[in-house]
Amino acid sequence: MGAFMSDTDIPGRVQAELTRLRAERQVFTAEQDRLKAKLADTEHELREATAAAPNEGESAEVNQKVASQQEELDVAKARLQALEAEVLLAHQQRDSLRTELKTCREERDKLRLALLDAELVVSAGVVDADLLPGGEPSADRQRLLNAERLAAEMARELDATRRTVSWRVTAPLRVVRKKMDRP
C-alpha cells in the first residue's frame, strides 16, 4: 500500500468524514476571502477618510468606525485561527484513522491467512490441538502430518489414474502379465 490511498480504498465512514472536512475547508476558505476583502475595503475607507477629513467631527466618526472595524477584524482573525486549528486537528484525525485502517487491514489479512490454513487442515481431515492458532506442532508430529498429507495426495493421484480410460482398457493385459510372472 502506498503513502496515499485513493477514495475507493477508504471505508464509508472515513470517506464521509473526509467529505465533511473538505466542505468545512471550503467554507473556511470562503470566510477567509470575505474577511480579507472586508479588511481591504476598510483600509481603503480609512485612507479616503484620513485624506478627505477636513474637520475633527468627521475625523472622530471615522476613527470610531475604524476602531469598530478593527475590532471586527481582530474577532475575524481569532475565528480564522480557530478554524485553522480545527482543520489541522481534522487532518491529524484523518491521518490517525488512515493508520488505524492500515493496521486493521493487516490484521484482517493475517486472519484470512490463518482461516485458509485452518480450512486446509480441516479439508485434509486432520484435527489436532497442536494445530490450533498459536500452537506449533512438534517436529515428530510435523513429520507425521507431512507423511499423512503425502500419502493422501498419492492416494488421490492413484485413484485418478485408475479412473482413466487407458487404465481400464489395459486392465486385462495387467492380469495376464501377473499370471505369466508366477511360476
C-alpha positions as CSV (number, residue, x, y, z in Angstrom):
1,M,0.0,0.0,0.0
2,G,1.4,3.4,-1.0
3,A,1.6,6.5,1.1
4,F,-1.6,7.9,-0.3
5,M,-4.8,6.0,-0.7
6,S,-7.5,6.6,-3.3
7,D,-11.0,7.5,-2.2
8,T,-12.2,4.0,-3.2
9,D,-9.8,2.4,-0.7
10,I,-11.3,4.4,2.2
11,P,-14.3,2.9,4.1
12,G,-17.6,4.7,4.0
13,R,-17.5,6.4,7.5
14,V,-14.0,7.7,6.9
15,Q,-14.9,8.9,3.4
16,A,-18.0,10.7,4.8
17,E,-15.8,12.4,7.4
18,L,-13.3,13.4,4.7
19,T,-16.1,14.8,2.6
20,R,-17.4,16.8,5.6
21,L,-13.9,18.1,6.3
22,R,-13.5,19.2,2.7
23,A,-16.8,21.1,2.8
24,E,-15.7,22.8,6.0
25,R,-12.4,23.7,4.4
26,Q,-14.3,25.4,1.5
27,V,-16.5,27.3,3.9
28,F,-13.4,28.4,5.9
29,T,-11.6,29.5,2.8
30,A,-14.7,31.5,1.6
31,E,-14.9,33.1,5.0
32,Q,-11.2,34.0,4.9
33,D,-11.6,35.5,1.5
34,R,-14.6,37.5,2.6
35,L,-12.7,38.8,5.6
36,K,-9.7,39.7,3.6
37,A,-11.9,41.7,1.2
38,K,-13.6,43.4,4.1
39,L,-10.2,44.3,5.5
40,A,-9.0,45.8,2.2
41,D,-12.3,47.8,1.9
42,T,-11.8,49.1,5.5
43,E,-8.2,50.1,4.9
44,H,-9.3,51.9,1.7
45,E,-12.1,53.7,3.5
46,L,-9.6,54.7,6.2
47,R,-7.2,56.1,3.7
48,E,-10.0,58.0,2.0
49,A,-11.4,59.3,5.3
50,T,-8.0,60.4,6.5
51,A,-7.3,62.2,3.3
52,A,-10.7,63.8,2.9
53,A,-11.5,64.6,6.6
54,P,-11.4,68.4,6.9
55,N,-12.9,68.7,10.3
56,E,-12.5,66.9,13.6
57,G,-16.1,65.7,13.9
58,E,-15.8,63.6,10.8
59,S,-12.4,62.5,11.9
60,A,-13.7,61.3,15.3
61,E,-16.5,59.4,13.5
62,V,-14.0,57.9,11.1
63,N,-11.8,56.9,14.0
64,Q,-14.7,55.3,15.7
65,K,-15.7,53.4,12.6
66,V,-12.1,52.3,12.1
67,A,-11.9,51.1,15.7
68,S,-15.1,49.1,15.4
69,Q,-13.9,47.6,12.1
70,Q,-10.5,46.8,13.7
71,E,-12.4,45.0,16.5
72,E,-14.3,43.1,13.9
73,L,-11.1,42.3,12.1
74,D,-9.5,41.1,15.3
75,V,-12.5,38.8,16.0
76,A,-12.4,37.5,12.4
77,K,-8.7,36.8,12.7
78,A,-9.2,34.9,16.0
79,R,-12.1,33.0,14.4
80,L,-9.8,32.2,11.4
81,Q,-7.1,30.9,13.7
82,A,-9.6,28.7,15.5
83,L,-10.9,27.4,12.2
84,E,-7.3,26.7,11.0
85,A,-6.7,24.8,14.3
86,E,-9.8,22.8,13.7
87,V,-8.7,21.9,10.2
88,L,-5.3,20.9,11.5
89,L,-7.0,18.7,14.1
90,A,-9.2,17.1,11.4
91,H,-6.2,16.4,9.3
92,Q,-4.4,14.7,12.3
93,Q,-7.6,12.7,13.0
94,R,-7.7,11.7,9.3
95,D,-4.1,10.5,9.4
96,S,-4.7,8.6,12.6
97,L,-7.7,6.9,11.0
98,R,-5.7,6.0,8.0
99,T,-3.0,4.5,10.2
100,E,-5.7,2.6,12.1
101,L,-7.3,1.4,8.9
102,K,-3.9,0.1,7.6
103,T,-3.4,-1.8,10.9
104,C,-6.9,-3.2,10.7
105,R,-6.3,-4.3,7.1
106,E,-3.0,-6.0,8.0
107,E,-4.8,-7.8,10.9
108,R,-7.6,-8.8,8.5
109,D,-5.0,-10.2,6.1
110,K,-3.4,-12.2,8.9
111,L,-6.7,-13.6,10.0
112,R,-7.6,-14.5,6.4
113,L,-4.4,-16.5,6.1
114,A,-5.0,-18.2,9.4
115,L,-8.5,-19.1,8.2
116,L,-7.2,-20.5,5.0
117,D,-4.6,-22.6,6.9
118,A,-7.4,-23.9,9.2
119,E,-9.6,-24.7,6.2
120,L,-6.7,-26.6,4.6
121,V,-6.2,-28.6,7.8
122,V,-9.9,-29.4,8.1
123,S,-10.1,-30.4,4.4
124,A,-7.1,-32.7,4.9
125,G,-9.2,-34.4,7.7
126,V,-6.6,-33.6,10.4
127,V,-7.9,-32.1,13.6
128,D,-5.3,-31.7,16.3
129,A,-4.9,-29.4,19.3
130,D,-1.3,-28.8,18.2
131,L,-2.6,-27.1,15.0
132,L,-4.8,-24.6,16.7
133,P,-3.8,-20.9,16.1
134,G,-0.8,-20.1,18.3
135,G,0.2,-23.8,18.8
136,E,3.2,-25.1,16.9
137,P,3.3,-28.9,16.2
138,S,6.3,-30.8,17.5
139,A,8.9,-31.9,14.9
140,D,7.7,-35.6,15.1
141,R,4.1,-34.5,14.8
142,Q,5.0,-32.3,11.8
143,R,6.8,-35.2,10.0
144,L,3.8,-37.4,10.7
145,L,1.4,-34.7,9.3
146,N,3.6,-34.3,6.2
147,A,3.7,-38.0,5.7
148,E,-0.1,-38.3,6.0
149,R,-0.6,-35.4,3.6
150,L,1.8,-37.0,1.1
151,A,0.0,-40.4,1.4
152,A,-3.4,-38.7,0.9
153,E,-2.1,-36.9,-2.1
154,M,-0.6,-40.1,-3.6
155,A,-3.9,-42.0,-2.9
156,R,-5.8,-39.3,-4.8
157,E,-3.4,-39.4,-7.7
158,L,-3.6,-43.3,-7.8
159,D,-7.4,-43.1,-7.7
160,A,-7.5,-40.6,-10.5
161,T,-5.1,-42.8,-12.6
162,R,-7.4,-45.8,-12.0
163,R,-10.4,-43.9,-13.2
164,T,-8.8,-43.1,-16.6
165,V,-9.9,-44.9,-19.8
166,S,-6.4,-46.1,-20.6
167,W,-6.1,-47.8,-17.1
168,R,-9.5,-49.6,-17.6
169,V,-8.6,-50.7,-21.1
170,T,-5.3,-52.1,-20.1
171,A,-6.6,-54.0,-17.1
172,P,-6.9,-57.4,-18.8
173,L,-3.3,-57.1,-20.0
174,R,-2.1,-56.5,-16.5
175,V,-3.9,-59.6,-15.3
176,V,-2.3,-61.7,-18.0
177,R,1.1,-60.3,-17.1
178,K,0.7,-61.1,-13.4
179,K,-0.2,-64.7,-14.3
180,M,2.8,-65.0,-16.5
181,D,5.2,-63.8,-13.8
182,R,4.1,-66.5,-11.4
183,P,5.9,-69.9,-11.5
